[in-house]
Amino acid sequence: MRSMKSIRVQGFTLVELLVVLAILGLLAGLVGPQVMKFLGSSKTKTAKLQIDDLAATLDLYRLELGRYPTESEGIKALVENPGNMPNWNGPYLKKNQVPKDPWGYEYQYRFPGQHGSFDIWSLGADNREGGEGENMDVRSWD
């Protein structure tokens, strides 16, 4: 007959698990805000890049059609013929849709602009004028 050896199973104690959880909690508390700060600034940079891209596309629209879209036509005229433009050769945006800002809101458009030929802006994460950090407005004229 075979002799049976006793197998001893070892695990972590409750104190060891609590120490590990405390360390993980401290790391998350220190690193988390920095990651969120980076994420917020990257959304602001993304909005600025999208605004610059929309501005360049609006310039192309003006070159082909002789004018910028009216405020009532909006930047939607870059993907849909406003109806009265026989020389419209769009859509002028690759995905055939006007992108939303990184926070999921529509970009604002004004023509004629108060700061240039036209104004494009995003109201930031709070979708209200003004603000700081992630809530600040991102504008084509800055």
GIGIHU-V32759 format. One record per backbone hydrogen bond with DSSP energy under -1.0 kcal/mol. CO is the residue of the C=O (numbers start at 1). NH is the residue of the N-H. Records with the same first field share a line. If there is no record, write none. Layout:
CO->NH  NH
//
This chain:
13->17
14->18
15->19
16->20
17->21
18->22
19->23
20->24
21->25
22->26
23->27
24->28
25->29
26->30
27->31
28->32
31->35
32->36
33->37
34->38
35->39
36->40
37->41
38->42
39->43
40->44
41->45
42->46
43->47
44->48
45->49
46->50
47->51
48->52
49->53
50->54
51->55
52->56
53->57
54->58
55->59
56->60
57->61
58->62
59->63
60->64
61->65
62->66
70->74
74->77
75->78
76->79  80
78->92
85->88
93->96
101->104
105->101
108->121
110->119
117->113
119->110
120->140
121->108
122->138
124->127
132->135
133->136
134->125
138->122
//
